[in-house]
Amino acid sequence: MKKLIRKTLALITAAVLAVTAAVVPASAENITLGKNEAMTFVDSMGAGWNLGNAFDAANCTWVGNELDYESAWCGAKTTKELIKAVKNAGFNTIRVPVSYHDHIDKDLNISEVWMARVKEVIDWCLAEDLYVITNVHHDVEKGYYYPSSAEYSTSSKYMKKIWEQICDTFKNYDEKLIFETINEPRLTGTNFEWWYNVGNPEAEVADSLDCINKLNQVAVDTIRKSGGKNASRYILVGGYDTDGTTKGILSPKFVMPTDTAKNRLIADVHFYGIGEGAGHTLLDDLYKAFTSKGTPVVLTEYGLNSDGYKYLDNTDAAVKRMTDFASYARARGISAVFWDNNYIKQGEKGHKLIDRATAKVICPEITKAFTEANKPAGLKSGSSSSSSSSTTTTTAAKTVSIKAKAAVGKTSIKLSWDKVDGATKYAVYMYKDGKYKCVSSKVTATSYTVKKLRSGTKYKFYVRAYVDGKWTKTSQSKVTTATTKKK
């Protein structure tokens, strides 16, 4: 995280329309995704959640017991009940960031009690059938690992030694455990920590970019050489600051490590964005560079704004923005993992959907929207020998004739329609305040009643179907107009 306090097509809430405008709520486009086991694997990861500010807490000099690091930043120890709550909330993936430099001796041996506690929580996650990502997190400090030539000897030794121990602990675990080489590698404590001249990188930055490539390779080589199931485990690899633009993984200076395992590397990216349509350009660029070519992408950290967001005060906006982002990402073969650091208060910024102490979802509407938009699209797996150049095409959204009938009451209108072949659910939209707004996107029956309407008032609706991972388009001719009865 840059600061401690800090999900195809959306349920697109349709296009903004004038009263006489046609209804065209989805863009017609062809998305061609690479087809291989890795792409299928990442698709199945669905929505993710971060156990942030727990095991990644660092430099907590005020704690007396090293195990107290787990609650030093987030204020709570992890429980089985919390992990169950994450699963029950609809998440398929959990990221467990871990910092190690506060838990090693002079020979870089990781404390047995620290490693045992990390293992215990990861075991709980896997017992809930969650995909688990774990990494080396806030260790980017001089004396441990630091991406510069001056520190490379120390850094490569640190990276190799730490990953050898992680690998030894988990080498017999199945592929649902995913390794992430490094979190946000960067020149900490310099003017280039978060920004640099991407067109003409400064000498220090050019050197750092090269070192990051080398350190990623050290981690990958160490993991593969450790044996067991690590020989083919999926590994997340990112660039400078784990950034998803030309500053990071899209930089011409970034090099994906060579790997003895085929189709087992995943592009690692972080993104925080708050505006309408925020991140679409980034997702399009990642699609072009990676997923269209068969290399999957996971946004291992995602949230609305890097320094936090008032989720409790802006539920509707958060639902709309996160649904838009997550579904746009899903259409492009990209999975997202929400950054949760267990901090949020009414009227304040934070990153929190689930309370650690009570294991309760505190933002249910936002959580549901994010997990629904991030649900696996159901890519068909290629054979194990398929190459990353083979492709599968996700066709443009189809126009399906859904003309709903209306049965009116004084304050309600019941819409009903014929079943659409292959549809798994439907979405109902109502025209209000100059545009069509989604009333519900989780209708599994072929009828829906809109309630709390005004008597004697004219309303307009349309219905879309979710077929083969896409919402169907509609047109003005399919809009249903109905007037409630007068009292």
Secondary structure, DSSP 8 states (H G I E B T S, - for coil): --SS-----------B--TT-----S----EEEE-SHHHHHHHHH-SEEE-TTSTT----TT-SSGGGHHHHTTSS---HHHHHHHHHTT-SEEEE----GGGB-TT--B-HHHHHHHHHHHHHHHHTT-EEEEE--S-BBTTTB-SSGGGHHHHHHHHHHHHHHHHHHHTTS-TTEEEE--SS---TTSTTSS---SSS--HHHHHHHHHHHHHHHHHHHHHHHT-GGGGS--EEE--GGGBSSTTTTTSTT------SSTT-EEEEEEEE--STTTTHHHHHHHHHHTGGGT--EEEEEEESSTT-B-TTT-HHHHHHHHHHHHHHHHHTTEEEEE---SB--TTS-BB-SEETTTTEES-HHHHHHHHHHTS--------TT--TT-EEEE----B-----EEEE-SS-EEEE----TTEEEEEEEEEETTEEEEEEEEE-SSEEEE-S--TT-EEEEEEEEEETTEE-B--GGG-EEEE----
